Amino acid sequence: GRFTLLAFFAGLATLILALWAVRRRAIGTALSTTPNAFDEKSVMLDEHDISITGKLSQARWSWPAITGITAEQGLVLFWVGSQSAVMVPDRAFTTIEARDEAIAFARARIVATSSMPGRP
């Protein structure tokens, strides 16, 4: 009885460990075989949205989707909801003043879009 239960939990732990290892390997393989995955990307802030463009992809978030902005540990974080963030490293800005201007611009856009009619 007890040995059967112990064998069951040992098998379950082994299965979980194997699935974890396979998943990590698949992620590593996908990233290493994707050309230009870590190449430079350009970030554009304008009146309508934030867009990040690379050689292989483009992502865009409109200002109503951005709920906040913080700068910490060398990153500017544009919060989308409460748990997801668009991260822009400080090195993406030419100077700290340029970073601070971008943050001020983003905060102004967030305030402007949060006061729009139809937004909760």
N, C-alpha and C positions, 0 to 999 in steps of 0.2 A: 504494500500500500504506500508506504512512505517513499520507498525507492522509485516507485512508478511516478509519484508526484515530483520527486527530485529530478528524475530523468526528463519529465515533461518540461519543467522550468529550465533545465540545462539546454534542452533542444530549442526552446523558445528564445533564450538568450543568444544562442548560436545563430539562429535564423535572423534575429534583429541585428546582430553584429555583421553578418554577411550582407544583409540588405544595405546597411549603412556603408560598408566598404564598396559595394557595387555602385551605389549612388555617388559617392565621392569620386570614384574612378571615372564615372560617366561625365560628371561635371568637369573634372580636370581634362578629360579628353576633348570635350566640346570646346572648352576655352582655348586649349592649346592648338586645336585644328581650325579655329576661326581666325582667318587672316584679319589683321588690323584691329583686333578686339581691344587692344590697349593703346592704340594710336591716339594722337591728339584729337580733341573735339572742340568745336567752337560753341560758345554760349552766347545767346542773344537775348537781351531784355528789351522789349519795346512796349508800346501802349497797350497791346492786345494780349501778349503772351510771353512765356519763357520758352525758348527752343534750344535744344542741344543737337548739334549736327556733327556727325563723323563721316568717315569714308563709306561705312556700310549702313548707317542708320540715322534716323532723325526722330527725336521725341519732342513733343510740344505740350505745354500745360497752359491753359488760359488763366488769367488772373483770378477769376472767381473760384477756381479750384485750389488756389494757394490760401492757406489759413493763417500762416505766420512765417516769420523769418528770424533766424538766429545766426550768430557768428561765434563759433567755438572751436577750439583745438585745430586751428588752421583751415576750417571749412566754413563756408556760408551755406546754411541749410534753408531751403525753401520748403516749408511744410505743406504737404498735400494731405489733408485730413489730420488726424492726431498721431499717427504712427508711421507714416511714410514721408520721406524727404528726398528732394532733389539736392544732391551735394555738389557744390562747386568749390574747389580748393582755392585758397588765397593766392596761389601762384598763377591763377588764371587772370588776375588783375595786375595791371602794370605797376600800381602803387597802392599803398594802404588807403590813400585818399580816394583813389578810384573805386576801391572796394566799398568804402564808406558812402560814397555817392550812389553806387549801385544799390546798397542797402536802403538808403534814404528814398531812392526812386521806387524800389519795390514796396517799401512800407506805405508810401503814398498811394501806389496802385492798389494795394490790398485794402486800404481804408476807403478809397474811391469805389472799388467794386463791391465792398461789403455794404455800402449804403445804397446800392442800386435797388430799385423796386423789383420784387420777385425773388430776392435772395433771402433765405432764412436767417 
